[in-house]
């Protein structure tokens, strides 16, 4: 299982950003019961509602804080819940890990939720234009285009009324996704930061070494700052993060 390999230490650098949490929780409306699919360590789960957490990885589930409910071991493609058994459903940066269950898993979210479904995902066309993928790591851009379902496809699987909101990533976000590197090229040199992103974790050692060497050289010579230094002055940046919210017809 993928996260049995790359999920160790995930909770150290992938900490919940309260600004993003607020947007996700608002998208859930007044739901009292929520299923969180691909729940992982519990980031972005609302604490003031009853949450059913679904997580197939023991490594990820073991890092859930003790105040959160234990995660049920199950996959997205066959949720152990009856039709319309919860008020809302959520999935945060996880559907690209569902492999052949991507469409079925999204349809499962809609099946079990009476009300809104909130999915945080990535638009690969936008994320692929970020300097890291465009200049150094085209392999991740190509991978994302294969595994990240387009927003239109997700909307079709969900049905009903669907919106897709741009979620800019703050310069100071505590959630160190690969997209958060937009203003922090030094994180490429940090093995802990790299290991907590599925983009780097899925690459071969040879690719990672090539990228680290190239970024380190460009930081040393000032080449990175000459090309992209203006990014350090921005408060936030659109690196492709999207919040999709669907309500039933």
Residue pairs with C-beta under 8 A, 6 or more apart in sequence:
1 56
1 57
2 57
2 97
2 198
2 202
3 10
3 40
3 56
3 57
3 59
3 60
3 97
4 57
4 58
4 59
5 201
6 195
6 198
6 201
6 202
7 40
7 57
7 59
7 60
7 63
8 59
8 195
9 192
9 195
9 196
10 40
10 41
10 60
10 63
10 196
11 41
11 63
12 192
12 196
13 176
13 192
13 193
13 196
14 41
14 43
14 175
14 176
14 177
14 196
15 43
15 174
15 175
15 176
16 43
16 44
16 174
16 175
17 170
17 173
17 174
17 175
19 170
19 173
20 44
20 120
20 167
20 173
20 175
21 43
21 44
23 165
23 167
23 243
24 44
24 90
24 92
24 118
24 120
24 243
25 46
27 90
27 116
27 118
27 243
27 245
28 34
28 46
28 49
28 87
28 88
28 90
28 116
28 118
29 87
29 88
29 115
29 116
30 87
31 49
31 86
31 87
31 88
31 115
31 116
32 49
32 50
32 87
33 49
33 50
33 51
33 52
33 86
33 87
33 88
34 45
34 46
34 49
34 50
34 51
34 52
34 86
34 87
34 88
34 89
34 90
35 51
35 52
35 53
35 54
35 79
35 81
35 86
35 88
35 89
35 90
35 109
35 112
35 113
36 42
36 44
36 45
36 51
36 52
36 53
36 54
36 89
36 90
36 91
36 92
37 54
37 76
37 79
37 89
37 90
37 91
37 94
37 105
37 108
37 109
38 54
38 55
38 76
38 91
38 92
38 94
38 95
38 97
38 98
39 45
39 51
39 53
39 54
39 55
39 60
39 61
39 64
39 71
40 55
40 57
40 60
40 61
40 63
40 64
40 92
40 94
41 60
41 63
41 64
41 65
42 53
42 64
42 65
42 68
43 92
43 175
44 90
44 92
44 120
45 51
45 53
45 68
45 90
47 67
51 68
51 69
52 69
52 72
52 81
52 86
53 61
53 64
53 68
53 69
53 70
53 71
53 72
54 71
54 72
54 74
54 75
54 76
54 79
54 80
55 61
55 64
55 71
55 72
55 73
56 73
56 74
56 75
58 73
60 71
61 70
61 71
61 73
64 70
64 71
72 80
74 80
75 98
75 101
75 105
76 91
76 94
76 95
76 98
76 101
76 104
76 105
76 106
76 108
76 109
77 98
77 100
77 101
77 104
77 105
77 108
78 104
78 108
79 108
79 109
79 111
79 112
81 112
82 112
83 111
83 112
84 111
84 112
84 113
84 114
85 112
86 112
86 113
86 114
87 113
87 114
87 115
88 113
88 114
88 115
88 116
88 117
88 118
89 109
89 110
89 112
89 113
89 116
89 117
89 118
90 117
90 118
90 119
90 120
91 105
91 106
91 109
91 118
91 119
91 120
92 119
92 120
93 120
93 121
93 122
93 177
95 102
95 105
95 106
95 119
95 121
95 149
95 154
96 102
96 121
96 122
96 144
96 147
96 148
96 149
96 198
97 147
97 198
98 105
99 147
102 149
103 149
103 153
103 157
106 119
106 149
106 154
106 157
106 158
107 157
107 158
109 117
109 119
109 158
110 117
110 157
110 158
110 159
110 160
110 246
110 248
114 248
115 247
115 248
116 245
116 246
116 247
117 158
117 245
117 246
118 243
118 244
118 245
119 154
119 158
119 243
119 244
119 245
119 246
120 167
120 241
120 242
120 243
120 244
121 148
121 149
121 151
121 154
121 241
121 242
121 244
122 144
122 148
122 179
122 240
122 241
122 242
123 148
123 150
123 151
123 240
123 241
123 242
124 141
124 144
124 145
124 148
124 240
125 145
125 240
126 238
126 239
126 240
127 133
127 141
127 144
127 179
127 239
127 240
128 134
128 141
128 144
128 145
128 240
130 179
130 181
130 182
130 239
130 240
131 182
131 185
131 227
131 228
131 231
132 140
132 178
132 181
132 182
132 185
132 188
133 140
133 141
133 144
134 141
135 227
136 188
136 211
136 214
136 215
137 199
137 203
137 207
137 211
139 203
139 207
140 178
140 199
140 200
140 202
140 203
143 199
143 202
144 199
149 157
151 164
151 242
151 244
154 162
154 244
155 162
155 164
155 244
155 246
158 244
158 246
159 246
159 248
159 249
160 246
160 247
160 248
160 249
161 246
161 247
161 249
162 244
162 245
162 246
163 244
163 245
163 246
164 242
164 243
164 244
164 245
165 242
165 243
165 244
165 245
166 238
166 241
166 242
167 241
167 242
167 243
168 236
168 237
168 238
168 239
168 241
169 177
169 179
169 180
169 182
169 236
169 237
169 238
169 239
169 241
170 235
170 236
171 183
171 232
171 234
171 235
171 236
171 237
173 180
176 187
176 193
176 196
176 197
177 197
177 241
178 197
178 198
178 199
178 200
179 239
179 240
179 241
180 187
180 239
181 187
181 188
181 193
182 231
182 237
182 239
183 231
183 232
183 234
183 237
185 215
185 218
185 219
185 224
185 228
186 219
187 193
187 194
188 194
188 211
188 212
188 215
188 216
189 212
189 215
189 216
189 219
194 200
194 201
194 208
194 212
195 201
200 208
203 211
215 224
217 223
218 224
218 227
219 225
225 232
231 237
